Amino acid sequence: MSKKITLLGAGSGFMQPLFTDILNIEGLEGGIIGLVDIDAARLKVNIKLMQRVLDLMGRKDWTIQASTDRREVLKGTDYLISTIEVSGTACVRFDNDIPLKYGIDQCIGDTIGPGGVMKALRTLPVFLDILRDAKKYCPNALIMNYTNPMSIMTLGSTRVTDQPLVGLCHSVQGSSRQFAGYAGVPYEETVWKCGGINHMAWFTEFTWRGRDLYPVVREAMKKKAVYEKDPVRLEMMKEFGLYVTESSGHFSEYVPYFRKRKDLIKKFCRAGYLGGSSFYADNWPTWRKDTDKRREEMASGKQEISLKRGHEYASDIIEAHVFNRSKIIYASVPNTGLIPNLPQTGVVEVAVLVDRRGYMPTYFGPLPEQVAALCRSNMSLFELVVDGILNKNRESIVHAMMVDPLSAAVASPGEIRKMADELFRAEKAYIPEWLQSKTVKDADAKVALQVRKQLAALSKKSGAKAGGDAATQVSSMAARNVSQKKLA
């Protein structure tokens, strides 16, 4: 059964492991591998790498179609996977260093906080254009997005396209394995239930042979050797009662508790992914170069390539859909009553059944209120960012930064607005032009000046008494103007 599977952002590190997984699907005989990347040099390396994988696996039944123009490759695509990144490393220091000036200390900063908002501004508009092309060239394709900021990307996308689309991450798979490891039990024998939002989904049940593992992990975390592996998440579990799906360092950005003071950072955060300040910004350029070098070595045969199937969900989706082999994945999808105490207009991460019918999200039920409240605080930011991008509303973007939990914990609204203005100027080349428009303060000054001129003219014409009456009339008119005026 021949299929065409297209990867956008084919210069990324996702390309080889995703397609190795796919080529390991039993019974998937032959097809077309579509590779698209706007960076011709990186694309060329990955074409060579993909051909080497095909040769090593003896898969002469697959062909490669590659281009820097996605429209050439989208035609006839059955499964569309996106791993795009917009701007490369050009903005990573802006995303980190400008907020840091205002006291906002980020570890990763690509899905939440000022850094996450700016990445959304660079990435979502591009992806929406891709979705419009997909509707034209491959209207029946199932779409999978791996690009962050996941919740914002999924929320914005599902409001623009009616094609089946899910947002995919590996935090649920990885975190469930970590939790089982802390408990010291075989992962394959565990049973668990998880739901929430991407990077903030919660394991509300986790058992082994019918036994609740939470008491076991709470006891284990008393040992320093265990606690130091995951300090923020284990601290959250101790205080909120549940284990969350994102790494300690990254999760520390999603809540207001751990990064608002230097003493708290020292107490709860550690180096690297455990919470190191500026960790992503300091390392991403080097990681990218190292990844490029590693792919070149793999493509030329200087480095081994793992040909085993991993635990990313893309191959599970394709296998389930093609062969009707039912699979359960965890994905970001619209909240159509799946978690009743989270906003029904938002996106949640829950178990999704996949078979020949496509994606079928499953009902999770209400989250415990203490963690639902944390999810809602993040979902408000997501909503404001998507509203801002879809409606070209600059104020919504600024307000999104203001309601970000970490930013709000350390900076005033005025400081956050000033930070947003600075970020918009610094990343002007990579974000929509409407973000450079004048601020509300400038527009208000214009209206106020117009009102003063009207008052002066009426006062001069009608005398002091008439001027007083006119002032009341003009003030009423001004109020209507302010509410109706479209910002320049």
Protein Blocks (a to p, Z undefined) as FASTA:
>chain_A
ZZddddehklbmklmmmmmmmmmpghiagiadddddfblklmmmmmmmmmmmmmmnopak
bccdddfblklmmgopabdcdfbdehijmmmmmmmmmmmmnopacfklpmgcjklmmmmm
mmmmmmmmmmmmmmmmmmmbccddfbdcfklmmmmmmmmbccdcddddfklmmmmmmmmm
mnopafklpccdddddehiaccfbdceehiafklmmmmmmmpmklmmmommlmmmmmmno
pacfbdfklmmmmpcklmmpfklmmmmpcehjlopghklmmmmmmmmmmmmmmmmmmmno
paccdfbdcfbfklmmmmmmmnopacddddddddehkammbcfkbccdddddddfkopad
ddebjcdfklmmmmmmmmmmmmmmmmmmmnopaklmmmmmmmpmklmmmpcfklmmmmmm
mmmmmmmmmmcfklmpccfklmmmmmmmmmmmmmmmmmmmnojmlmmmmmmmmmmmmmmm
mmmpccZZ
